[in-house]
Amino acid sequence: MKHALLFDLDGTLIQSDPLHLAVFAEMFAERGKSMDEAFYMKHIHGTHNLESFPQLFPGEDAQALSDLKETRFRERLIGGQPCMPGADRVIAQAKASGWGVAIVTNAPRINAEYMLNAIGLRDAFETLIIGDECARGKPDPDPYLAAMRALDVAADHCIAFEDSPSGLRAARGSGAYTVGIRSSASDAELRAAGAHQTIADFNDTALPAILARLSGETV
C-alpha cells in the first residue's frame, strides 16, 4: 500500500512570513503608509495577490504590483534560508520508508522553486503541485487531489501539513489526515480550519505518533 506526506511550502517548510511582511511593509512605506504584523495576518496572510491588492493599493495595477512584490520576495531568498526545524529529517525518513512526498502550494512556480532551493530541499521533491496550475487553487481541495493522483496514493494514506486556514480547508477537503503547523496561527485557529492535530514544527514530540498512522496505527 502506498503512503505519502504532502507539504505546503510558505510557513510550513520555510518561515517565509517575515520575508513577505518585510516586502509589504516596504511597499506601504513607499506610499506613505504603515502596516504591522497584525494587519498582515488579518488582511494579507493566505490571500492571493490579485484578490487583496485592489483593496490594499486601490487604483494601481494589481498585476504589476504583484510581479514587483514577488520579485522583491525572491530577492530576499538569495543566499539561503533555514528550513522549518526538523523538516529535512522527516522528509528523509519518508523517503527511507518508501513513502511519496509532494509539495502542494498556492505560491507561483518560480517562487516555489526559489524557496525550495533556498532551504536546500529542491532535490527532495519530484512532485510539485502549483495551485494556479490546477482548475482551482486552495482552499479548494483540487491541488491536494492532484498530488494524490501524481503519486498514485489514496487520500486515507496521506498526511498533509499546512499552516494557513485556506490550506487546511483544502487538505481536509481532499480526505487527507491534516496537520496544522503553528508557525502563524494557534492550535484553536488551525483546528477550527480543519486540522486534525497541530504541531509547533517537525521536531514536535507529537509527530512520531502522527506518522505512525501510515503504519496502520492511530493517534
Residue frames relative to the residue before (quaternion, step in Angstrom):
aa qw qx qy qz dx dy dz
M 1.0000 0.0000 0.0000 0.0000 0.00 0.00 0.00
K 0.3674 -0.7414 0.5212 0.2093 3.59 -0.84 0.99
H 0.1102 -0.7665 0.6311 0.0448 3.53 -1.19 0.73
A 0.0471 -0.8157 0.5763 0.0194 3.59 -1.18 0.43
L 0.2386 -0.7004 0.6505 0.1716 3.48 -1.36 0.52
L 0.1345 -0.7954 0.5904 0.0264 3.56 -0.80 1.09
F 0.1121 -0.8389 0.5326 -0.0048 3.56 -0.67 1.15
D 0.3591 -0.6227 0.6512 0.2432 3.50 -1.13 0.81
L 0.4229 -0.7239 0.4899 0.2390 3.60 -1.22 0.29
D 0.7290 0.3893 -0.2295 0.5141 3.62 0.49 -1.18
G 0.8512 0.1242 -0.1025 0.4995 3.58 -0.74 1.04
T 0.6887 0.4386 -0.2688 0.5110 3.57 1.30 -0.11
L 0.7843 0.1886 -0.1055 0.5815 3.58 0.83 -0.97
I 0.7757 0.1529 -0.0960 0.6048 3.58 1.25 -0.36
Q 0.3957 -0.6961 0.5444 0.2500 3.56 -1.00 0.84
S 0.0401 0.8627 -0.4978 0.0797 3.55 0.38 1.29
D 0.4850 0.6946 -0.4381 0.3006 3.60 1.15 -0.35
P 0.6443 0.5082 -0.3592 0.4446 3.67 0.87 -0.70
L 0.6403 0.5154 -0.3268 0.4665 3.60 1.09 -0.66
H 0.6480 0.4976 -0.3126 0.4846 3.59 0.94 -0.87
L 0.6481 0.5302 -0.3163 0.4458 3.58 0.92 -0.94
A 0.6523 0.5206 -0.3176 0.4502 3.59 0.95 -0.85
V 0.6498 0.5095 -0.3210 0.4637 3.59 0.99 -0.79
F 0.6727 0.4864 -0.3050 0.4667 3.58 0.88 -0.90
A 0.6286 0.5280 -0.3415 0.4577 3.59 0.97 -0.79
E 0.6369 0.5279 -0.3136 0.4661 3.56 1.03 -0.80
M 0.6763 0.4896 -0.2931 0.4658 3.58 0.91 -0.90
F 0.6346 0.5082 -0.3286 0.4807 3.59 1.03 -0.73
A 0.6563 0.5239 -0.3165 0.4411 3.59 0.91 -0.90
E 0.6285 0.5448 -0.3285 0.4475 3.57 1.05 -0.74
R 0.7126 0.3944 -0.2311 0.5322 3.57 1.27 -0.41
G 0.5723 -0.6353 0.3577 0.3754 3.54 1.25 0.38
K 0.5898 0.5518 -0.3673 0.4613 3.55 1.22 0.49
S 0.2636 -0.7455 0.5845 0.1819 3.53 -1.28 0.27
M 0.0336 -0.7697 0.6365 0.0366 3.54 -1.26 0.41
D 0.2067 -0.7742 0.5852 0.1240 3.55 -1.23 0.45
E 0.7381 -0.4196 0.2827 0.4464 3.55 -1.29 0.04
A 0.6238 0.5462 -0.3485 0.4370 3.60 1.00 -0.75
F 0.6471 0.4991 -0.3153 0.4825 3.59 1.00 -0.82
Y 0.6369 0.5369 -0.3271 0.4462 3.57 0.94 -0.89
M 0.6964 0.4764 -0.2855 0.4545 3.59 0.82 -0.97
K 0.7048 0.4750 -0.2763 0.4488 3.59 0.98 -0.78
H 0.8300 0.2816 -0.1023 0.4704 3.58 0.85 -0.95
I 0.7762 0.3579 -0.1744 0.4889 3.61 1.14 -0.44
H 0.6360 0.5702 -0.3412 0.3924 3.59 0.83 -0.97
G 0.8420 0.1874 -0.1541 0.4818 3.56 -0.88 1.00
T 0.6106 0.5438 -0.3610 0.4484 3.61 1.26 0.04
H 0.4984 -0.6088 0.5180 0.3357 3.55 -1.31 0.30
N 0.5996 -0.5921 0.4022 0.3580 3.57 -1.01 0.80
L 0.7267 0.4618 -0.2635 0.4350 3.57 0.76 -1.02
E 0.6171 0.5072 -0.3475 0.4911 3.56 1.29 -0.18
S 0.7667 0.3936 -0.1994 0.4664 3.57 0.90 -0.93
F 0.6072 0.6128 -0.3656 0.3493 3.61 1.00 -0.70
P 0.6228 0.5374 -0.3743 0.4281 3.67 0.91 -0.65
Q 0.6789 0.4500 -0.2885 0.5034 3.60 1.14 -0.60
L 0.6750 0.5019 -0.2951 0.4532 3.58 1.03 -0.78
F 0.8031 0.1102 -0.0080 0.5855 3.56 0.99 -0.93
P 0.0804 -0.8499 0.5191 0.0427 3.62 0.57 1.13
G 0.7955 0.3085 -0.2417 0.4623 3.53 -1.09 0.82
E 0.6567 0.4861 -0.3156 0.4825 3.58 1.25 -0.13
D 0.6057 -0.5589 0.4313 0.3672 3.55 -1.31 0.39
A 0.3445 -0.7825 0.4806 0.1952 3.57 -0.26 1.26
Q 0.6619 0.5099 -0.3213 0.4457 3.59 0.93 -0.81
A 0.6525 0.5036 -0.3166 0.4694 3.59 0.96 -0.83
L 0.6515 0.5045 -0.3119 0.4731 3.58 0.99 -0.81
S 0.6280 0.5342 -0.3313 0.4587 3.56 1.02 -0.79
D 0.6547 0.5074 -0.3124 0.4651 3.58 0.92 -0.90
L 0.6508 0.5153 -0.3106 0.4630 3.58 0.99 -0.84
K 0.6574 0.5193 -0.3101 0.4493 3.54 0.89 -0.96
E 0.6984 0.4685 -0.2889 0.4575 3.60 0.82 -0.92
T 0.6027 0.5421 -0.3605 0.4614 3.60 1.08 -0.63
R 0.6744 0.4852 -0.2940 0.4726 3.58 0.92 -0.89
F 0.6107 0.5386 -0.3471 0.4652 3.58 1.08 -0.69
R 0.6797 0.4900 -0.3006 0.4556 3.60 0.85 -0.94
E 0.5986 0.5661 -0.3608 0.4370 3.57 1.06 -0.67
R 0.6694 0.5034 -0.2959 0.4593 3.57 1.06 -0.73
L 0.6212 0.5395 -0.3413 0.4545 3.59 1.25 -0.23
I 0.5231 0.6490 -0.4123 0.3676 3.57 1.21 -0.41
G 0.7393 0.3496 -0.2852 0.5000 3.54 -0.82 1.02
G 0.5610 -0.6516 0.3522 0.3697 3.55 1.33 -0.12
Q 0.1133 -0.7516 0.6478 0.0512 3.50 -1.37 0.51
P 0.5177 -0.6148 0.4695 0.3654 3.62 -1.12 0.44
C 0.4180 -0.6558 0.5504 0.3038 3.55 -1.15 0.55
M 0.6621 -0.4634 0.3773 0.4523 3.56 -1.26 0.25
P 0.5797 -0.6219 0.3820 0.3624 3.62 -0.82 0.91
G 0.8317 0.2061 -0.1886 0.4799 3.54 -0.90 1.05
A 0.4841 0.6993 -0.4353 0.2953 3.60 1.19 -0.27
D 0.6630 0.5113 -0.3215 0.4424 3.59 0.88 -0.88
R 0.6410 0.5275 -0.3221 0.4551 3.58 1.05 -0.75
V 0.6677 0.5010 -0.3015 0.4607 3.59 0.94 -0.90
I 0.6436 0.5083 -0.3241 0.4716 3.58 0.99 -0.77
A 0.6408 0.5082 -0.3228 0.4764 3.59 1.00 -0.78
Q 0.6293 0.5303 -0.3276 0.4641 3.59 1.03 -0.77
A 0.6401 0.5283 -0.3239 0.4542 3.57 0.97 -0.87
K 0.6786 0.4897 -0.2946 0.4614 3.56 0.88 -0.91
A 0.6456 0.5172 -0.3162 0.4645 3.57 1.00 -0.80
S 0.6878 0.4654 -0.2660 0.4894 3.59 1.16 -0.63
G 0.5066 -0.6667 0.4113 0.3602 3.58 1.27 -0.12
W 0.4423 0.6848 -0.4645 0.3459 3.58 1.22 0.38
G 0.4789 -0.6354 0.5184 0.3134 3.54 -1.19 0.53
V 0.1098 -0.7657 0.6277 0.0870 3.56 -1.24 0.46
A 0.0320 0.7965 -0.6025 0.0392 3.56 -1.08 0.70
I 0.3470 -0.6666 0.6152 0.2383 3.49 -1.34 0.49
V 0.0314 -0.7688 0.6387 -0.0031 3.57 -0.99 0.92
T 0.1797 0.8247 -0.5014 0.1904 3.58 -0.14 1.27
N 0.4009 -0.6796 0.5566 0.2600 3.53 -1.26 0.50
A 0.4528 0.6833 -0.4563 0.3461 3.59 1.26 -0.02
P 0.5660 -0.5597 0.4571 0.3968 3.62 -1.12 0.50
R 0.6347 -0.5629 0.3578 0.3901 3.59 -1.06 0.68
I 0.6602 0.5119 -0.3308 0.4389 3.59 0.87 -0.87
N 0.6335 0.5137 -0.3298 0.4755 3.61 1.04 -0.71
A 0.6378 0.5310 -0.3294 0.4503 3.56 0.95 -0.88
E 0.6467 0.5135 -0.3163 0.4670 3.57 0.96 -0.86
Y 0.6539 0.5110 -0.3099 0.4639 3.58 0.92 -0.90
M 0.6767 0.4986 -0.3053 0.4474 3.59 0.86 -0.93
L 0.6719 0.4913 -0.3078 0.4609 3.59 0.88 -0.89
N 0.6451 0.4960 -0.3227 0.4834 3.57 1.02 -0.72
A 0.6411 0.5485 -0.3273 0.4254 3.58 0.98 -0.83
I 0.7520 0.3583 -0.2080 0.5127 3.59 1.02 -0.76
G 0.5269 -0.6910 0.3768 0.3208 3.59 1.27 0.20
L 0.5911 0.5997 -0.3522 0.4086 3.58 1.19 0.48
R 0.3380 0.7700 -0.5011 0.2044 3.62 1.16 0.17
D 0.7022 0.4853 -0.2837 0.4370 3.59 0.88 -0.89
A 0.5784 0.6083 -0.3709 0.3973 3.59 1.25 -0.25
F 0.7743 0.3415 -0.1583 0.5087 3.59 1.19 -0.49
E 0.1886 -0.7603 0.6138 0.0982 3.53 -0.76 1.09
T 0.7284 0.3795 -0.2110 0.5300 3.57 1.15 -0.68
L 0.0613 0.7869 -0.6030 0.1163 3.54 -0.58 1.25
I 0.0843 -0.8172 0.5701 -0.0104 3.57 -0.27 1.32
I 0.1606 -0.7957 0.5829 0.0358 3.55 -0.75 1.16
G 0.5103 -0.6917 0.4175 0.2947 3.58 -0.68 1.08
D 0.6890 0.4932 -0.2925 0.4432 3.58 0.89 -0.90
E 0.6648 0.4850 -0.3032 0.4805 3.59 1.24 -0.30
C 0.5908 0.5245 -0.3632 0.4940 3.57 1.35 0.08
A 0.6821 -0.4600 0.3521 0.4463 3.58 -1.25 0.20
R 0.7753 -0.0140 0.0332 0.6305 3.57 1.09 -0.79
G 0.3641 -0.7285 0.5380 0.2174 3.56 -1.00 0.81
K 0.6993 -0.3910 0.3490 0.4861 3.56 -1.30 -0.11
P 0.5231 -0.0649 -0.8486 -0.0464 1.67 -2.17 1.27
D 0.4162 0.6682 -0.5028 0.3570 3.60 1.19 0.24
P 0.4967 -0.6858 0.4390 0.3003 3.63 -0.98 0.70
D 0.3938 0.7722 -0.4510 0.2127 3.60 1.23 -0.22
P 0.6592 0.4989 -0.3498 0.4408 3.68 0.84 -0.75
Y 0.6574 0.4894 -0.3199 0.4754 3.60 1.00 -0.73
L 0.6348 0.5143 -0.3332 0.4706 3.57 1.00 -0.73
A 0.6160 0.5395 -0.3375 0.4643 3.58 1.10 -0.71
A 0.6450 0.5121 -0.3211 0.4676 3.59 1.00 -0.79
M 0.6454 0.5177 -0.3227 0.4597 3.57 0.97 -0.81
R 0.6417 0.5052 -0.3257 0.4764 3.58 1.01 -0.76
A 0.6569 0.5243 -0.3135 0.4419 3.58 0.93 -0.89
L 0.7367 0.3928 -0.2124 0.5078 3.58 1.06 -0.79
D 0.3234 -0.7675 0.4830 0.2702 3.58 1.33 -0.20
V 0.4846 0.6406 -0.4355 0.4065 3.53 0.85 1.06
A 0.4661 -0.6855 0.4889 0.2718 3.58 -1.05 0.77
A 0.6423 -0.5645 0.3656 0.3674 3.55 -1.13 0.71
D 0.7135 0.4594 -0.2763 0.4511 3.59 0.90 -0.84
H 0.6599 0.4222 -0.3248 0.5298 3.57 1.29 0.28
C 0.5995 0.5366 -0.3580 0.4738 3.55 1.24 0.55
I 0.1382 -0.7263 0.6633 0.1158 3.51 -1.27 0.60
A 0.1508 -0.7986 0.5808 0.0469 3.56 -0.78 1.07
F 0.1861 -0.7765 0.5967 0.0801 3.56 -1.03 0.89
E 0.0708 0.8040 -0.5761 0.1289 3.57 -0.71 1.16
D 0.2692 -0.7759 0.5458 0.1663 3.57 -1.19 0.49
S 0.7342 0.4149 -0.2328 0.4843 3.62 1.15 -0.42
P 0.6184 -0.5525 0.3978 0.3925 3.61 -1.13 0.50
S 0.6643 0.4970 -0.3281 0.4517 3.62 0.89 -0.83
G 0.6609 0.4984 -0.3109 0.4671 3.58 0.99 -0.77
L 0.6416 0.5226 -0.3233 0.4591 3.56 1.02 -0.76
R 0.6275 0.5174 -0.3428 0.4702 3.58 1.01 -0.73
A 0.6421 0.5230 -0.3205 0.4599 3.57 1.01 -0.79
A 0.6881 0.4857 -0.2833 0.4587 3.56 0.85 -0.98
R 0.6646 0.4950 -0.3061 0.4686 3.58 0.91 -0.91
G 0.6593 0.5266 -0.3047 0.4418 3.57 1.01 -0.81
S 0.6385 0.5367 -0.3264 0.4447 3.58 1.19 -0.50
G 0.5423 -0.6280 0.3943 0.3950 3.57 1.24 -0.36
A 0.4953 0.6544 -0.4344 0.3711 3.60 1.25 -0.01
Y 0.4950 -0.5713 0.5402 0.3698 3.55 -1.29 0.37
T 0.1839 -0.8527 0.4885 0.0223 3.54 -0.50 1.24
V 0.1110 -0.7967 0.5941 0.0033 3.53 -0.82 1.14
G 0.2695 -0.7736 0.5572 0.1357 3.57 -0.78 1.04
I 0.2707 -0.7340 0.6021 0.1595 3.55 -1.04 0.85
R 0.3250 -0.7869 0.4970 0.1676 3.57 -0.62 1.14
S 0.2225 0.7996 -0.5265 0.1843 3.60 0.79 0.99
S 0.8223 0.0969 -0.0397 0.5593 3.59 1.12 -0.56
A 0.7548 0.2706 -0.1794 0.5700 3.60 1.24 -0.02
S 0.5490 -0.6392 0.4404 0.3099 3.54 -1.22 0.55
D 0.6935 -0.4396 0.3659 0.4381 3.53 -1.34 0.19
A 0.6742 0.5041 -0.3066 0.4443 3.59 0.85 -0.94
E 0.6643 0.5036 -0.3062 0.4596 3.58 0.94 -0.87
L 0.6747 0.4929 -0.2971 0.4622 3.58 0.95 -0.86
R 0.6565 0.4946 -0.3175 0.4729 3.59 0.98 -0.77
A 0.6254 0.5388 -0.3411 0.4497 3.58 1.05 -0.72
A 0.6914 0.4650 -0.2688 0.4832 3.58 1.16 -0.62
G 0.7327 -0.4548 0.2338 0.4491 3.59 1.24 -0.01
A 0.4570 0.6882 -0.4623 0.3223 3.61 1.21 -0.04
H 0.3981 -0.6856 0.5557 0.2502 3.56 -0.99 0.85
Q 0.7782 -0.0371 0.0655 0.6235 3.54 1.11 -0.79
T 0.2151 -0.7738 0.5767 0.1498 3.59 -1.21 0.35
I 0.1209 -0.7656 0.6281 0.0690 3.54 -1.29 0.55
A 0.5609 -0.6023 0.4440 0.3542 3.57 -1.20 0.48
D 0.7322 -0.1972 0.1638 0.6310 3.54 1.04 -0.91
F 0.7114 -0.4842 0.3013 0.4107 3.60 -1.25 -0.11
N 0.5837 0.5148 -0.3912 0.4912 3.56 1.28 0.32
D 0.3857 0.7432 -0.4703 0.2788 3.58 1.29 -0.01
T 0.5001 -0.6838 0.4474 0.2866 3.58 -0.91 0.92
A 0.5934 0.5696 -0.3697 0.4322 3.61 1.23 -0.26
L 0.5619 0.6694 -0.3800 0.3030 3.59 1.13 -0.54
P 0.6263 0.5450 -0.3816 0.4064 3.69 0.80 -0.73
A 0.6596 0.4953 -0.3159 0.4688 3.60 0.96 -0.78
I 0.6189 0.5315 -0.3429 0.4657 3.59 1.09 -0.67
L 0.6797 0.4874 -0.2903 0.4649 3.58 0.89 -0.93
A 0.5827 0.5993 -0.3657 0.4093 3.57 1.16 -0.57
R 0.4879 0.6502 -0.4385 0.3834 3.59 1.23 -0.29
L 0.6685 0.5120 -0.3071 0.4435 3.59 1.02 -0.70
S 0.6484 0.4544 -0.3220 0.5190 3.56 1.32 -0.01
G 0.6562 -0.5361 0.2927 0.4430 3.54 1.30 0.31
E 0.5731 0.5661 -0.3873 0.4483 3.56 1.28 0.08
T 0.2628 -0.7470 0.5832 0.1810 3.57 -1.26 0.21
V 0.4009 -0.6944 0.5428 0.2499 3.53 -1.29 0.43
